[in-house]
Amino acid sequence: MDDYKQGRLMDDNLLAELRQKFAFLDFDPDYGERLFFDNSGGSLRLTDAVTVKEKIDLLPDCPERYHQRANDFNEMMDRCTQDVLHVMFGAKSGSLLTELTASQTMFNMVATVIENVSGENAVTTNIEHPSSYDAVEFYCKKNQKEFRVAEANRHTGFVDPEAIAEKIDENTILLSVIASSNISGNIMDLENIIKAARAKKPDLYIIVDAVQHMPHGTLDVEKLGIDGANFAPYKFMASRGIGFAYVSDRLSKLPHRKLLAKDDKVWELGSPAPALYASMSAVMDYVCWLGSWNGEADDLSRRDLYLKGMEKIVFHERALLHRLLEGSDKIEGLRHMDKVKVFADDPDLTKRDLIVAMGIDGKDFEQLRKEYQDRGVTVYERVNTSVYSKRILEAIGITGAIRVSPFHCHTADEIDTFLAITKQLAHS
Ligand SMILES: Cc1ncc(COP(=O)(O)O)c(C=O)c1O
C-alpha cells in the first residue's frame, strides 16, 4: 500500500453510498450538527453492526444446544472466528481469544507468556498504551523478571528496530510492541523490528497491540510470525463490550485459564455472546462490500475482498491526512497555518494512520478542545497530567496535544471545515 503516497480519495458515489451506512455521522441526536473527529476513542458506528446485535440478542437460545437456532448461533460465531483469524489477520492457524476489552486480551496473553516461558526479562516500548505496558510490567514484577523498556525516537515518534534489539538477549521471554501509535498515528516498522528482535532471540514470543491500527490498515500475523495481536471492535465501527485477539498455536499450548476438558486452543470461558460476533462480521461484510463495490471483484476470496476494501480505506484516509496537513487551493493545511504546530509529523504519509497530534501556540489543550466543541467539532486532548498519556507524550518530546482523528467516511469538505475552524481559533 505504498503507492499513492498522497493517498487517493474514494469515488464520490461510493463515498455517498457508504456514508448512508453510518449512524449519526454528522450530528449528535441530542446536541445537533457536529464533526466527529475522535475516532481513536471509539469510531463512528456502522448501523448494521449495531442493529444485528439487537436482532440476535432478542433471541433467548443458548448456543450450547443442538436445535436449529443454536446451530445458527454456532455458525455465526464460527464465521466471525474465521473472519477475524483468517480474513482480517491472514492467519493459517491459531485461535481466537475474546474478553470484555482489548486490554483484557492483552493482559491474558502477556500473563500466559511471562508466567510459563523460561527466561529472565521481557521487553516493551515507552509509547505503548497502558494496557500492554502495564501488563508487561505487572507480570514481570509478579514473576521476578526484569522489565525492559525500549525508547521511541523522540524526533520521529517511531521505535527504531535497533532500539528494540538492544534490549533483547538470549534470556528475553517476550516482546510486546504497538502496531501504530494512538497519539501520533505513526505505524511501526514491525517487519524490521521483528527481524531485529528475532536475530537476537529466534524463538522470542512477540505480541502486538493492533487496537489503534486495525481500523486503518492491515496486519498479517502469518507473515510477521507473531504470537498475538488484539483489536477492539468499538474502534472499528462496531460496539463496546468485547475485545478480540489472534493467538498462535504455540501460545495456546502454554498453560492458560481454560476449561480443563477443552482443547488447548479453546480460550473461551463460559457462555459466549453470539450477538457480538455477528456484529463484528457485519463490519467484515462492510469492508468486503467496499472491496467489491460496483462489481469490481466478484471472483475474489473473502480475504482478498477484505484487503481490497481496506486498501480503499487506507488510500482515502491518506488523502484526507494529506489535505489536513497540506491543505488545498481553498485553505492552507495545518502545516502551513500560523501558530499551528503538528507533532511527530513524519513527511512519509505511507507510515501514518489518520491521526494528527497538534496544538496552537498560546492555547491550553483543554481550553482548545472546548473551543473546538463549541464550534461543533469533537476532538480529544492528550495531556501529561493524565496517567494514560504522560509517558507516551514525553516519549515523543511533547507535553500535550489535541488528537484529531477523522475516519474514512469523512469527506475532503469536512476536512476543510475543520481547517477553517482551526484557522479561526488560531487567530482568536
Ligand atoms: C493502542 C491501544 N491499545 C489498547 C487500547 C485499549 O482498548 P480497550 O479499551 O478495548 O481495552 C486502546 C484504547 O484506547 C488503544 O488505543
The ligand as a Tripos MOL2 file, in Angstrom:
@<TRIPOS>MOLECULE
LIG
   16    16     1     0     0
SMALL
NO_CHARGES

@<TRIPOS>ATOM
      1 C1         -3.4070    1.4450   21.2170 C.3       1 LIG1
      2 C2         -4.4580    0.9780   22.1770 C.ar      1 LIG1
      3 N1         -4.3190   -0.2060   22.7860 N.ar      1 LIG1
      4 C3         -5.2370   -0.6760   23.6520 C.ar      1 LIG1
      5 C4         -6.3540    0.0530   23.9700 C.ar      1 LIG1
      6 C5         -7.3230   -0.4910   24.9680 C.3       1 LIG1
      7 O1         -8.5060   -0.9080   24.3590 O.3       1 LIG1
      8 P1         -9.7450   -1.3090   25.2770 P.3       1 LIG1
      9 O2        -10.3670   -0.0540   25.7250 O.co2     1 LIG1
     10 O3        -10.6640   -2.1120   24.3970 O.co2     1 LIG1
     11 O4         -9.2520   -2.1330   26.3890 O.co2     1 LIG1
     12 C6         -6.5350    1.3120   23.3840 C.ar      1 LIG1
     13 C7         -7.6970    2.1350   23.7570 C.2       1 LIG1
     14 O5         -7.6780    3.3380   23.7030 O.2       1 LIG1
     15 C8         -5.5580    1.7830   22.4590 C.ar      1 LIG1
     16 O6         -5.6920    2.9640   21.8480 O.3       1 LIG1
@<TRIPOS>BOND
     1     1     2 1
     2     2     3 ar
     3     2    15 ar
     4     3     4 ar
     5     4     5 ar
     6     5     6 1
     7     5    12 ar
     8     6     7 1
     9     7     8 1
    10     8     9 2
    11     8    10 1
    12     8    11 1
    13    12    13 1
    14    12    15 ar
    15    13    14 2
    16    15    16 1
@<TRIPOS>SUBSTRUCTURE
     1 LIG1         1 GROUP 0 **** ****
